[in-house]
Amino acid sequence: MFDEPDQLFDVAHIALAVLDGQGAVTGWTSAAEHLVGYSPAEIVNQPSMTLLDSLEDRARAASVAEQCRVQGGWDGVVTVRHRDGRPLRLRLHIFPLLNTAGDGRWAVLAQEMQRTPGSELSRMMLEPILVHSPVGVAVLDTDLRYLWVNDMLTYGGAVSREQRLGRRPTEIAPHEHVKRIEGALRKVLETGTPVLNWEIFGPTPMDPTRQHAWWTCIFRLEDSVGRVLGVWYMNMDNTDRWRAREGLALLTEASARIGSTLDVVRTAQELAEVAVPRFADVVAVDLLEAVLHGEEPVSGQAAGLVLRGAGQQSIHDGFPEATERANDVLHRSSDSVSARCLSDGLPILESLADVSSSAWVTENPARAAMVGAFKIHSVLVVPVRARGVRLGVATFLRSQRPDPFDQDDVGLAEELVARAAVCLDNARRYTRERRAAVTLQRSLLPRGLTTDTVVEVASRYLPAGAPHAVGGDWFDVIPLSGARVALVVGDVVGHGTHAAATMGRLRAAVHTLANLDLPPDELLAHLDDLVISLIEQEGADDTAEAKGQAMASSVLGATCLYAVYDPVTRRCTMARAGHLPPAIVAVDGTVTFPDLPAGPPLGLGFLPFESAELELPDDTLLALFTDGLIDDRDRDVDAGLAQLADALAVPAPALENVCENVTEALLTGLPSDDAALLLARTHGLDASQVASWDLSCDPAVVADARHLTVRKLAEWGLEELQFTSELVISELVTNAIRYGAEPIRLRLIRRDMLICEVADSSSTSPRMRHARTTDEGGRGLFLIAQLARRWGTRYTASGKIIWVEQDLPAPGTSPSIAHARFHEPEVRPRTSQDTLGAPGSGRR
């Protein structure tokens, strides 16, 4: 240690003063004399306090001395008075010195602030920036009391410097966000870890009702030796940028979430869910009644509006603010807020500080209590419109958010609702088209399946759910001649009205072909030809190219399964065109899927169709279905068939219960594709209901045929039909003997009608003609047409069958030839190739 350290520093030209323990100057270098102007003779042994110019510096001299004793030194800036009287700002560094005697002394190194490299430039640049900066800056001591603030933190005089200096932040504004700021300041003071880019929200003294976003950074202040002096922070009001960012984020989220389905109500609910709580505390979306049904809303406000609650969302569970619940029908007068909003196409913004002056509150008395209970202070009603169509209104409420709606919020709400309105209108249009397609589909399907004693039937049809819409699945039960029944199920490619229309055309074609009594394989061949013809016709239609392509794509690749059940033989003949085989449930509950010949889908025309014949005992259950019932995104066809078999095997008291078991097992919701199911339980005819005889070609056998018929009718208690039946049998057997060939067979079937059939091995068929008055014959078939309910020709592998159906007489009636009404038939000119019914059925 040096006994005279001031001599050493003097050589180094360093301004140094040495103080004793009482603060008196004991050493003074020439550099110190040059800096302050006092010679050693004038200053040595004088109290160092005499050099201080500022009363503030003199007042804190005691605390500096205490800090030196505790911390071993001090760094800081003080103002001293030069010998010529001018103030001089010096940066001091105080540290302890020990001499050989061990006396405590202190060395004070001084440097003029203006001579610090860059100090003057820094002061000239930084002071105006900090004082007038748009960024608020404040310095706080270790007790978190303000030492310095710039103009921005005075908020234009709303909080003066005098109110801040010497006080902690929470003493000035005891808000929640200020408490968080003070906690962050204390943490930075203790840890030294700065807080960067912190965003905090709260009101300002100038705008206490609105939330502001503050960008904040906090740093700890330390001197050159690392002693903690305090903290400083800067913050900036970032509200405009924050609101713009939040609005953009809200619209981005709305684009992703709204319109996930083509359901009107779900889309309205998505709008409400997106807006809460990011934009409002309560949202209600009310749509015009017509919109929910997919219809075009009518214009005009004279009679007011009929709305229905579609979407509701609240920050509270259960939506306790609701005065009207979802799905409620809402009647609004023509001068209501909703009606004016929709009529003018402009949003309506109201403050609810005074509920008596609010038109939105006064139009519904229940709203006043709700507004008071939940402290709702602001309401915004926005029209929901898209493509020039008004759809409804969206109502936004704020309660817990302290800031009311303003014009910026109005613009954001309009943009949000506009995006949702497009999705709502898309859903409305889809609903309209789907309802039209479903209506068309259901109108083309059989409204009531034929109830017959030979088959007991039940069915289910489920149209596809969104986004696919209704398709072209169909089924039918068609009564045929000879007590037989045709069961048919089909599937048209595609969805929508084109598919439904195509389905209707195919179903009508199947009906027509079925009335010709064609075997299943021949029927599918004719249907395939028809489909090819339709494709060619639609492809050649240049005026409706798009429509033709849609229709052609629907009809090409359509599938069909056609089955004919004969209750007399208890056999079923089936053929399929690209369709899945049916399920057959035996009496013991065993389920099988017969291996039918697989024909190609309709419209391809390169492979023949083949039939298969199966024997079905009484009470056998036949299940015809489309692939939409068993095929699904989460299930392949084999798994679907296994589930179908399990569901069909469950015992049920009636076919309707079987249908329910199947649909519940395989369809948990709306299917992704159309699903059709047709169940038929077979009941063969008892032997006592059928009588048949083989006849020879001898004309004398006609009388025997009449006697056999009369005797059987007597056994059946149908004496009333003897006369007409004799006429029918005489004509048919005579024609078979005269124009047909052996073997000839007569068969009578008694059901809910009497069926007379005469079969022979000839393929020629008689025809009904218009006999002249001078002709001796040609009136037999004309009489049959007048007396019979229905008649026609059916071809078989060995020939043909002429059949006639007669209604059974009602109890108490006694029909005779006198009761028959004869009418001249309107017969068009026929060629020699024309056949009876061509061949088919004739009706009286």
C-alpha positions, 0 to 999 in steps of 0.5 A, spaced: 500 500 500 502 507 498 502 512 504 501 517 499 496 514 493 495 521 491 502 522 489 501 516 484 495 518 481 498 525 480 503 522 476 498 519 472 494 525 471 488 522 474 483 527 478 483 524 485 481 526 492 482 522 498 477 523 504 478 521 511 473 517 515 469 524 517 469 526 509 474 531 510 479 532 504 486 529 506 489 529 499 488 532 492 492 531 486 493 537 480 488 534 476 483 535 481 485 542 481 485 543 474 478 540 474 475 543 480 479 550 480 481 549 487 488 548 489 490 543 495 492 549 500 484 551 499 481 544 499 485 540 504 482 539 511 476 542 508 469 538 508 468 535 502 461 537 502 463 544 501 464 542 494 457 540 492 453 544 489 446 541 489 442 541 495 439 534 493 446 531 492 448 534 499 441 531 502 443 524 499 451 524 502 449 521 508 446 515 504 452 515 499 456 514 505 452 509 508 452 505 502 460 506 501 461 502 508 456 497 507 457 495 499 465 498 499 464 503 494 459 507 490 458 510 483 454 515 481 453 522 478 454 529 482 454 536 481 459 540 484 461 548 484 467 550 480 471 555 483 469 560 478 462 559 480 459 554 475 456 548 476 460 542 474 457 535 473 462 529 475 462 522 475 465 519 481 467 512 483 469 511 490 473 506 493 476 504 500 484 505 501 488 503 507 495 506 509 500 502 513 497 505 519 491 501 517 486 508 518 480 507 513 480 512 507 476 513 501 479 515 494 474 519 490 476 518 482 472 524 478 471 525 471 467 530 468 461 528 464 462 532 458 469 529 457 466 522 457 467 519 450 461 520 447 457 523 453 455 529 450 453 526 444 449 521 448 446 526 452 444 531 446 441 525 443 438 520 448 434 526 452 430 528 447 428 521 445 427 519 452 423 525 454 418 526 447 418 518 445 412 515 443 414 509 447 413 510 455 419 510 459 420 510 467 426 509 472 424 506 479 429 505 485 430 498 489 423 500 492 420 500 486 418 507 487 418 512 480 425 516 480 424 518 473 418 518 467 418 521 460 412 525 457 408 519 454 407 516 461 404 522 464 398 520 459 397 528 456 397 530 463 392 525 466 397 522 471 402 528 472 410 527 474 408 529 481 403 523 482 408 518 480 415 520 482 416 517 489 410 512 489 410 505 487 405 503 480 400 500 484 399 506 489 397 510 483 393 505 479 390 499 483 388 495 477 389 488 476 394 489 470 398 494 474 399 489 480 401 484 474 406 489 472 409 491 479 410 483 480 414 483 474 418 489 476 420 486 482 422 479 479 426 483 474 429 487 480 431 480 484 433 476 478 436 480 473 433 477 468 429 482 463 422 481 460 422 482 453 416 483 448 411 482 454 403 483 452 399 485 457 392 488 457 388 493 461 385 500 461 388 507 461 387 513 465 384 517 459 380 511 457 378 507 463 372 503 460 376 500 454 381 494 454 388 496 451 394 492 449 401 494 452 407 492 449 412 492 455 420 491 456 423 491 463 431 491 465 435 492 471 439 498 472 446 496 475 452 500 476 459 499 473 461 494 479 454 490 478 451 494 484 443 494 483 440 501 482 433 499 480 429 497 474 427 501 468 421 499 463 418 502 457 411 500 454 407 502 448 400 502 447 399 497 441 392 496 442 390 498 434 395 493 432 393 488 437 386 489 435 387 488 427 391 482 429 386 479 433 380 481 428 385 477 422 386 471 427 378 471 428 376 471 421 382 466 419 379 461 425 372 463 422 374 461 415 376 454 418 371 452 422 364 455 419 361 451 414 364 444 416 357 441 414 352 443 409 347 443 415 344 450 416 343 450 423 350 447 424 353 452 420 349 458 424 351 454 431 358 455 428 358 462 427 356 463 434 361 459 437 367 462 433 365 469 436 364 467 443 369 469 447 373 472 442 369 478 440 362 477 444 360 474 450 353 472 448 351 471 440 344 469 438 343 467 430 336 467 428 334 465 421 328 466 417 323 460 417 324 459 410 331 459 410 331 452 415 327 449 409 332 451 404 326 455 401 328 462 398 325 468 403 320 472 400 321 480 400 317 485 404 316 487 411 309 489 411 307 483 416 314 483 420 318 477 420 318 470 422 325 467 425 327 461 428 333 461 433 338 457 430 345 458 433 346 460 440 353 461 445 355 464 451 361 465 456 356 461 461 354 454 461 347 453 459 346 460 456 342 463 462 342 469 458 337 467 453 330 470 453 328 465 447 331 458 446 334 455 440 329 452 435 323 457 438 319 461 432 320 468 433 315 473 431 318 480 429 314 486 428 316 490 421 319 496 426 323 491 430 330 492 430 331 485 426 326 487 421 330 494 420 336 491 420 334 486 415 330 491 411 336 496 411 342 491 410 345 495 415 348 493 422 345 497 428 349 498 434 346 500 441 349 502 448 345 499 454 347 504 459 340 506 459 335 500 457 329 505 457 332 508 451 334 502 447 329 499 442 332 492 442 331 492 449 324 495 449 321 490 443 322 484 448 320 486 456 324 480 458 330 483 455 330 488 461 331 483 466 336 479 463 340 486 461 340 488 468 342 481 471 348 479 467 350 487 466 350 487 459 352 494 456 352 493 449 349 490 443 350 489 436 345 487 431 348 485 424 344 482 418 346 476 415 345 476 407 349 473 402 348 473 394 343 478 395 338 474 399 337 476 406 337 470 411 337 472 418 340 477 423 346 475 428 346 479 435 352 480 439 352 482 446 358 484 451 357 484 459 364 481 462 368 485 456 368 492 459 369 495 452 363 497 448 362 495 441 365 501 436 365 502 429 371 498 428 368 492 431 362 493 427 366 492 421 369 486 424 362 483 425 360 485 418 366 481 415 365 475 420 357 475 418 359 475 411 363 469 411 358 465 415 352 468 410 356 465 404 356 458 408 349 459 410 346 460 403 350 454 401 347 450 406 340 453 404 341 451 397 344 444 399 338 443 403 333 445 398 336 441 392 336 435 397 329 436 399 327 436 392 331 430 390 328 426 396 321 428 394 323 426 387 326 420 390 320 418 395 315 420 389 318 415 385 319 409 390 313 405 391 308 409 396 305 402 399 308 395 397 303 390 395 300 386 401 300 379 398 298 372 401 304 369 398 309 374 400 309 378 406 314 384 405 317 390 409 322 395 407 326 401 409 329 407 405 335 412 408 337 417 403 344 419 404 347 424 409 351 430 407 355 432 403 353 426 398 345 428 398 340 423 396 342 418 390 338 413 386 337 406 390 330 403 389 326 397 390 319 394 388 314 389 389 310 387 382 304 382 382 305 378 376 300 373 373 299 366 375 300 368 383 307 370 382 311 376 385 317 380 382 322 382 387 326 388 385 332 392 388 337 397 384 342 402 385 344 408 380 350 411 380 351 418 383 347 422 387 342 428 386 336 429 382 339 426 376 340 420 379 333 420 382 330 421 375 334 416 372 332 411 378 325 413 376 326 411 369 329 405 370 323 403 375 318 404 370 322 400 365 322 394 369 315 395 371 313 395 363 318 389 362 315 385 368 308 386 365 311 382 359 312 376 364 319 376 361 324 371 365 329 375 370 335 374 365 331 376 359 328 382 363 335 384 365 337 383 357 332 388 355 333 393 361 341 393 359 339 395 351 334 400 354 340 403 358 345 403 352 339 407 348 339 412 353 346 413 354 346 414 346 341 419 346 343 423 352 350 423 348 347 425 342 344 431 345 348 437 344 343 442 346 344 439 353 351 437 354 352 437 361 345 435 363 346 429 358 353 427 361 350 427 368 344 423 366 349 418 362 354 418 368 348 416 372 345 410 368 351 407 366 353 402 371 347 402 374 345 395 378 339 391 379 337 384 382 330 381 379 327 375 383 320 372 381 317 368 386 312 362 384 308 360 390 305 354 387 312 351 386 315 355 391 321 356 387 324 363 386 328 365 379 333 370 380 338 374 376 343 380 377 346 385 373 352 387 377 348 387 384 350 384 390 346 377 391 340 377 396 340 374 403 336 368 405 334 366 412 331 359 413 326 357 418 331 355 423 335 362 422 341 360 418 343 366 413 346 364 407 348 368 401 346 364 394 352 364 389 348 367 383 351 368 376 354 375 376 352 379 370 355 386 368 352 392 371 347 395 366 350 399 360 356 395 358 352 390 354 358 385 353 356 379 357 349 375 357 345 375 364 344 368 367 338 366 372 338 361 378 333 358 381 332 356 388 327 353 392 324 357 398 320 353 403 314 357 406 316 362 411 323 363 408 325 370 409 328 373 403 333 380 404 334 384 398 339 390 399 343 395 396 351 396 397 349 403 401 347 398 407 353 394 408 359 398 405 362 404 409 368 408 410 370 404 416 367 397 414 368 393 408 363 389 404 365 382 407 364 385 414 358 389 412 355 382 410 357 379 416 353 384 420 347 384 416 347 376 417 347 377 425 342 382 424 337 378 420 338 372 425 335 375 431 328 373 432 323 378 431 315 378 431 314 382 425 318 384 419 318 391 421 322 389 427 327 385 423 328 392 419 329 396 425 334 391 427 338 391 421 338 399 420 340 399 427 346 394 427 348 397 420 347 404 420 349 408 426 347 415 423 345 418 416 349 413 411 354 416 406 351 412 401 343 411 399 341 405 403 335 400 401 332 394 404 327 390 402 324 384 406 320 378 403 317 372 407 314 367 402 308 363 403 306 358 398 299 356 396 296 350 399 294 344 394 287 345 395 288 352 392 290 349 385 287 345 380 290 342 374 288 337 368 292 335 362 288 335 356 288 332 349 287 335 342 280 332 341 275 338 340 270 334 345 275 335 351 272 342 351 266 340 354 270 336 359 274 342 361 268 346 362 265 340 367 272 340 371 272 347 372 264 347 374 266 342 379 272 345 382 268 352 383 263 348 386 268 345 391 271 352 392 264 355 393 264 360 387 258 358 383 257 365 382 263 364 377 261 358 373 258 361 367 263 366 366 268 361 367 265 356 362 266 362 357 273 363 358 275 356 359 271 354 352 275 360 349 282 358 351 281 351 350 278 351 343 284 356 341 289 351 344 286 345 340 285 349 334 292 353 334 296 350 339 300 343 340 300 338 345 301 338 351 295 342 353 294 343 360 288 347 364 290 350 371 285 354 376 288 358 382 284 360 387 287 366 391 283 373 392 281 372 385 280 366 380 286 365 375 284 360 369 291 358 365 291 354 359 298 352 357 300 349 350 307 348 347 306 353 341 309 359 341 304 363 337 299 367 341 292 369 339 290 376 338 283 380 339 280 383 333 274 387 331 269 382 328 264 385 323 257 383 323 257 378 318 263 374 321 261 367 324 267 368 329 273 372 332 269 375 338 271 370 343 277 374 346 273 380 346 268 377 351 274 375 355 276 382 355 270 384 357 268 379 363 275 378 366 279 383 370 286 382 367 288 377 361 295 376 357 300 371 355 306 368 358 311 365 355 315 359 358 321 354 355 316 349 352 311 354 350 306 359 352 300 360 357 294 364 356 291 366 363 285 370 365 284 373 372 277 374 375 275 378 381 271 374 386 264 376 387 262 380 393 258 376 398 250 376 396 251 378 389 249 373 383 253 376 377 251 373 370 252 374 363 246 380 363 250 384 368 256 384 364 257 391 361 260 390 353 264 396 350 266 396 343 274 396 344 278 401 341 283 397 337 288 400 333 290 396 327 294 390 328 299 386 323 299 379 323 305 379 328 300 382 333 299 377 339 294 377 345 296 383 349 303 383 345 304 379 350 302 382 356 296 384 360 289 387 358 284 390 363 277 391 362 
